[in-house]
């Protein structure tokens, strides 16, 4: 609406601006949030306490203040009886849990009674029984949560010829705090990735520039996915949920060099590219 011109008490013209119609104060929209999850394959409190304490001691600052989803979907509903003890262990270790993922409502009720949110999970396979003594030393695994992260760039639409083979190409730097997600395909990055930036792909990740942030390939469980980095100085790398924090751990033969990262069984392997 145009301004209207009025006259002041002294006869001088004055502008009377009509305010535009106010916009809505808020909108409610669907959203997705990318968080890490702690996937438990055993509910034995002693094992969890030992394994979690060991991992946090090696990298005390890596996950400081990081919110986690506690993924119990591999365990049956009997885990609800162990939740209070798990709550105590995680609280003592300073691990911030935003919610619990499990299919059974009784587990959700117990989680909510402890002040956690409940994220129902589809029961896609028979759960493993809750064990109190398990031989495997590793009981906790940090992996990408099932929530779908928000991309900073749109992927190209799927075509009938390649419904599952899309490739997202990023030709500009990925800055700290930014996240790029290649859904149902590979991610190719042609510019530098800063510390604090995050690359996620359901397939492979190729980085043809210095890589200093996080890279998570096979985000939906594709164990054959790989990460290829021309100059690796990453903070964290992950393939199908098996992760490794790097920081100053890489030997001179790998740091800043062309590296490929892949799974050999359950072991995450970092090797010089071409080796």
N, C-alpha and C positions, 0 to 999 in steps of 0.2 A: 504494500500500500504506500503511495507516495507521501512525502512529508507535506504538512499543511502549514501555511505561513499565517501567523497571527500578529496582533499589535499589542505591545506592552502598555502598561499604565502611563508611560511617558511618551507614548506615541511612536516609539521605535519598533521596527518590525522584529519579531522573534519567531524562532522555529519551534513548532510543536510537533514532536515526532511521535507518531502512533506506533506503539510496540507491536512487533509481529506476534502472531498466535504462538503461545508457548508449546514446545514439544513435550512428549511424554518424559517423565522423570526417569523411568526405567523401562527396560524390555526384558522379557523372560524368553530365552532361546535355548535350544539344545546345545550342548558343549561336550567336548571330550578333553580329558586331562591326561598327560603322560606322567606316570610315576613308575618307580621301580617297585618290584615285589620281592618278598621273601617267600620262596616256595619250600614248604616243608615236606619231606618224604618220611619223616618219623616224628612222633609226638613225645619222644622221650626227653623230659626236661634236662636231664644231666648232659646228654649229647648236644642238645641245642645250646645250652649255656656254654659248653666248652668250645664248640665250633664257632659260635657267634663272637665270643670273647676273643678267640684267636684271630679271626678276620678283622675285627675292629682294632685290635692292638697293632696289626701290621699297617693299617691305613687309618689312623684315628681321625684325620681331617677330611678324608675323601667323601664320606657320607654325612658329615656334620650338618644337622638341621634338615636332612633330606627326608621327605615323607615316604612311607612305605605302605604297600598293601600286603597284608599277611595272607598268603595263598595256601589254603588248606584243602584244596580240591582233590588232592591225591589221597586224602585220608577219609575214613568213614566217619559217621556221626558221633562215634565214641570219643572223638577229639574234644567234644564239648566239655568233658570232665577234666580235661587238662588245661583248658583255656585260662582259668585263674592263675595257674602256675606259669603259663607262658606269658601272661600279662606282667607278672612280677619280674620275670627274667628280662623281658624286653625293656621294661621301665628302668630297671637297674642299669642296663647297658646303654641307656639314653637313646634307644631306637624309637622314633616317632611313628606310630601306626595310625593310619587314617581309617582303616576298615579291614574286614575279614571277608575272604572269598570262599564260599562253600555252598553246596547245593541244598543241604538239609536245613529246614527252618529252625530246628532245635539249636543248631550251632549258631544261627543268626540271632536267636533270642539270647543266648548266653553272651555272645559278643556285644550285643546292645546293652545288656545288663552291666557289662564292664566299661561302657562308655565308647565302644567302637561302633562304627557303621557296619552294615552287612550288605555285601554285594553278592546276590545269589548267582551261583554258577551252574551251568548245565552239566548234568552228569553224563559225560560222553563215554566213560569206560568204568568198569567196576573199580571202586576205590580200594586201595590197599588197607589192610587192617591197621589199627593203631598199635604200635609196638612199644614195649618198655625196654627191650634189649635188642638192639640191631647191630650187626657186625660192621656195617658200613660206617666209616668215620665221618663222612660228609653228610650232614642232615639239612643244611640250610643253603639255599642257592639264591643269589640276587639275580633277577631276570626282569625283562620288560613286562610291565603289567598288561592285562588284556585290554585296558582302555586304549582307544585309538587316538594317537596324538594329532594335534592340529597342524597341518602343513603350512609353511610360509609361501609355498608356491603350488599352484594347481597342477595336477597331473593331466596329461592328455587323455581324452575320452577313449574308452575301450573300443576296439574294432572287432568285427566278426572274425578276422583272420588271426588275431592274437589277443584273445580275451585275458590271458594270464601272463603275457610277456611284455608288459608296458615298461618303458624306460623313461625316467624323469631326469632331465639334464639341467643342471644349475651352472650358469656361466658367470655368476657374480659372487663375491666373497660372502661367506656365511659368518655373521658377527656373533659375538658373545650374547647369549640369551635367545638366539634364533634357533628354530628347529625346522628341519626339512624331513618330510616323510614320503617315501615312494610306496604307495599302496599297490599290492599285487604285482610288483615288478622290481627292477633294478634301479639304483640311483647312481648317476654319474655327476661328479662335481669337478669343475674345471678351474676353480678359483680357491684361494686359501680358506681354511676353516679355522676360526679363532678358538682360543680356550673359552670354555663356557658355551660353545655352540654344540648342537647335537644333530647327527645324521641317523635316520632310521629307514630301513627298507625291509620289505617282506622277502626280497631276493638278495642279490649281491650289491655291494657298495664299491664303487671305483672312485678314487680321489687322485686327480692328476695335479696336485699342488700340495703345499705344506698342510699337514693335518695335525691340529693341536687340540681338538675338542673330543667329543664322544662319538663313536660309530657303533651302531647296533644293526647287524645284518640278520636275515632270517627271523624277523621279529615275531612272526606267527608260527615259529617252530620248524622252519625249513633248515634241517641240519646240514644240507649240502651247500648252503650259501657260503660265500666267502667275502672277505674284505681285501681290497687291493689298494695300497697307499703308496704314492710315489715318494713322499717324505714323511715318515711316521714319527710324530712326537705327541701322540694322543694321550688323553687323560684316562680314557676307558674304552675298551673294545669288547664286543659281545657277538656271539653267533648262536642263534637259537636259544638264547637265555643263559648260555655259559659265558661268563664274563671274566675279565681280568683288568684290574686297574694298573696303569703303567707308571705314570709320573717319572721317577728316576730309575726304574727297574731295568730298562732295556740296556743290553750290552752295546758296546760301540759298533758291533757288526750289524746292528739293527736300527739304532737310533738315528733318525734323519735319513734313513735309506729307504729304498723301494722294498716293501714288505707285503707278503700275503698272509692272511689269517684265516684259519679253517679249523674244523673239528676233526679229530682223529678219535673216533669213539666218543667218549665223554671228556676228552682232553682238548683244550684249546691250544692250537699250535701257531706260533709266529715264526715265519721262515723268510729268508731273503727271497725276493721275487726272482724266479728263474732257477732256484735251487731244486 
